[in-house]
Every structure is written in C-alpha cells, then in structure tokens.
Amino acid sequence: MNFDQPPDDELLHARVQKMITKNIGIMYYGLDQSTDRKSVLFGPILTLDDLDGVGKDF
C-alpha cells in the first residue's frame, strides 16, 4: 500500500469486487479457498499485495 499516492477509485473497485466475488463463492456456492494465486478464491489473503495478485475468475 502506498500512503503517499493519491486515491485510486479503479483499484478500490477492483479490490472490493474480488472480495465480494470470493465471499459469494465461499458462502453461497460452498466453494473452498484455493492455493492457486490467480484464482479469486485464493486464500488466505493477508496483504493488499496478495489481493492485488489474485485474478477475478474462479
């Protein structure tokens, strides 16, 4: 995270979308977390770098 950078609405939207998609997959569809770093189901996500590195697809 770069605290000295201006706000980035597109990055925020992408991060929120990934977390919502992951939680829908886990809670509604009963999917498990994945060890595939490109899967939106990757977990655990411990840092923003982890979150930025995951893809948008299952």
N, C-alpha and C positions, 0 to 999 in steps of 0.2 A: 504494500500500500504506500502511495506517495502522498504524504500530507501536504507537501508543498505544491502539488498540482491542482489546477482548477477542477471543479466538479465535472464529471463526465456522465451525463444522463444516459447515453447509449450503453456504457459499461455497467452502470447501475441496473438498467433494464435487463441486460443480458444475464447478470448475476441473479437477479430476482427470478427471472424466467427459468433458469436452470434449477434453482432450489425448489420452486413450485412444481416443476415437472418431476423432479426426483421424489418429492413428497407424495405427489399423486400416484406415481408408480409404486411406491412402497405401501402407502396406506390404502389406496383404493384397489389397485390391481394385485397387491400382495407380493410384489417382486422383491427380491433380495438385493442388498448392496452388491456392487461388483468390484473386482480387483482391477478391472480394465480402466486405466486412467482416461481413456477417451469416451467412456460411457457416462451419461448423465447420472447413472446410478452409482458411480464410483464413491467409495467411502472407506474410511472416514475422511471428511473434508475438514482439515484443521486450520488451513490458512486461506487467504484470498488467492494466493498463487495456486493452491490446489483447485479452488473453484474456477479460476480463470482457465486452468488447463483441461478441464473436462469438456466433453462435447455436449451437443444439445440433443443427441439421439440416444435411445436405449441401446 
